[in-house]
Amino acid sequence: MRLTLSLVLAALSLVAHAVPIITPSEIALKSSRGLRLLSLADGVEPVWKTEDEKLQLMRAGINFFDATEVYALEQKFPPKNDFAAAATFPAPSRQAQVTPILATVSTANMQSDLNALTAFNNRYYKATTGAQASQWILDKIASGRTDITASLYSHSWAQPSVVLKIAGKSSGPVTIVGAHLDSINLSNPTNGRAPGADDDGTGTVNLIEGFRALVAAGFKPSTPVEFHWYSGEEAGLLGSQAIATAYRSAGVQVKAFMELDMSGYFKPGTKEVFALQADYIEEGLQTFLKSLITTYSRIPWALDKPCGYACSDHASWYKIGVPSVFPYEAVTGNDNPNIHSASDTTSVNGFSWAHSLEFAKIGVAFVYELAA
């Protein structure tokens, strides 16, 4: 068959787009010089920035994926729709089993755990104290059960992520709940005081307590469950991207992912809700989350406006084709204004343990309903 010029050009265009624009050797060279490869918007090639320029973006509230560690691997993936796990999300049906477990979820336990986490000067991903916080979480979630394993997930920076796995009775797709364990003081990231009580100490202890309650109830899932605590979220979703791309490369099928990033604050005088994020969301799972909240929580859900590009770790999973959701502490504008500073503590007016408790409960219900 004779090829027309337009067909040749189209074929060449496809070939060009199949080849990474930025080569692994270029990534290795430039990253060795202290540069970072940042993705600032969908459909736009990432750009190289110095660490100082990266920090300036963070101070300006501009979200990004720091793709330095994952860019080359991502170029090998087919479009995300080719990988998404086939899953359905039926209405909640296990109230008889879940409700008694929710009654055991404890604010006192979460308070104790958060006191320990905020005692670190900061949990910055490059700081020694950040690495110590990861080890503290690993020690906290240690279990004697042979079907439960927990480990540090090492990265090229100081702070590891923490991954906990509960084996299923079958090898079906994995249900994952995540939070980020790092904190940051944008005025002085490495040494500045960053208790990170709400961002994301609350999500971190929600997962710790949810896991404890499930184990205490003897929960043994039919399909695998994982709890993740990510390093480096504040610096461009570093930990969650590393793990998500590694899972996709290994062919790990993930049924659903839910992020808990800030759950302890709502502006005094405003309505207490689960604010459901509008982007990086799979609609079927969002519908399931709405019914989960209606079934198991005393507070309602409300739709929030889009949280913005690369706003939290669920975006890392959505980017590789995993159904994702993100219930947030308050509708944007009613959320915590004290984050990324020394003022992110539990003593601020508007912080509520009763509010955070509801998120821990929904984490338990999410895991049980999808994996039991």
Secondary structure, 3 states (H helix, E strand, C coil): CCCCHHHHHHHHHHHHHHCCCCCHHHHHHHHHCCEEEEECCCCCCCEEEEHHHHHHHHHCCCCCEECCCCHHHHCCCCCHHHCCCCCCCCCCCCHHHHHHHHCCCCHHHHHHHHHHHHCCCCCCCCCHHHHHHHHHHHHHCCCCCCCEEEEEECCCCCCCEEEEEECCCCCCCEEEEEEECCCCCCCCCCCCCCCCHHHHHHHHHHHHHHHHHHHHCCCCCCCCEEEEEECCHHHCCHHHHHHHHHHHHHCCCEEEEEECCCCCECCCCCCCCEEECCCCCCHHHHHHHHHHHHHHCCCCEEECCCCCCCCCCHHHHHHCCCCEECEECCCCCCCCCCCCCCCCCCCCCCECHHHHHHHHHHHHHHHHHHHC
